[in-house]
Structures are given as structure tokens and as C-alpha cells.
Amino acid sequence: MGFWKSLFSGSDTPAASSPSQTQEYFAAVDVGNDISSGSRIFFSTDRDIDLYELEELCDAVGWSRRPLRKVKKAIQHSFLVISMWEVRGNNQRRLIGFARATSDHAFNATLWDVVVHPAFQGKGLGKALMKHTIKKLRSEDISNITLFADPHVVDFYHNLGFISDPEGIKGMFWYPN
């Protein structure tokens, strides 16, 4: 449960960049030596995402293509949208992660489209993306967070404190202590 307690302690809060309309937050995440030296990782809640860049990210992990007009609508109607970016050199940015949530704006949220580019997997960035997303939902007083997971990623979510639906359905649920 250390992971969940760290979400609420404030000790791992990413240092905010200068306040801006895009609400960008620099993440204290080590991307290792195999990623471009001098690169930084940050999260953004800006919904103005290049849909073609998002489609490339989803293609990279092997997801089926979806109509861009529907993806745009899903993003517009989401309660929360988090994108994760690598910045290299003179502000060259690349979309490397994404997650979104729908909500009843009071009690519940469901996570959708959680994705991290394969070149950035296994470096703690998926965990950082989830941690940031959950922290943002908790700051909106959302107490029940659910998601749907394919079998090959269930262990990833279990390691973050999510529990499987006892009925064996793909749904998973998270409840605060």
C-alpha cells in the first residue's frame, strides 16, 4: 500500500513549471540512459492533442485504429485527459503516453486508453502516468476508480493496488482505505 499512500502524502508531487494555460507539470522520472540524453518528461492536461500523433502512439502498441472523429469526441467528453511527453533539446516534444477518465463528477471515474510508447515501457513511466492520473482524480474528490484491462496488463494494475472483479469480468476496481 506504499504506492497509494505516496499519492496522498504530497512528497512525490511533480514540480510545476511556470503556470500556464496548458497546466504542464514536469515529472521527476528517470528515463534511463537508452533514451535521448537531456530529455525531460512532463504531463499535461491540455486536451488539444494532435489526433494523428495519438494514433501513432496507439499504433505503436498494436491497438486497433478508431475513427479520429470519435477519438476527438471521446477526449472532448472525458472528465480528465492526461498526456505524457518527452521533450528533447529545443522543445522538440513527442507524445509518449496518454490516459483519460470519464466520471460522474462526484464519486466514480473509469480510466480509458492508458498507453505508453513501447520504447518508454519498463522505466516506471506507466506507473508515473497512473500515479499522476489518480492523484488528479483524487484532487477532484473522486473516491472510486475503475478500469478495464486486457489479460496481459492485469498484473501491472494489480501492482498499483487495483483488484480484479470477483466475478472474473475484465473490470477492476480501486477503493481508498
Sequence and secondary structure as in RCSB ss.txt:
>XXXX:A:sequence
MGFWKSLFSGSDTPAASSPSQTQEYFAAVDVGNDISSGSRIFFSTDRDIDLYELEELCDAVGWSRRPLRKVKKAI
QHSFLVISMWEVRGNNQRRLIGFARATSDHAFNATLWDVVVHPAFQGKGLGKALMKHTIKKLRSEDISNITLFAD
PHVVDFYHNLGFISDPEGIKGMFWYPN
>XXXX:A:secstr
 HHHHHHHHSTT   B S  TT  EE      TTS TT EEEEE      HHHHHHHHHHTT     HHHHHHHH
HT SEEEEEEEEETTTEEEEEEEEEEEE SSSEEEEEEEEE GGGTTTTHHHHHHHHHHHHHHHTT  EEEEE  
GGGHHHHHTTT EE TT  SEEEE   
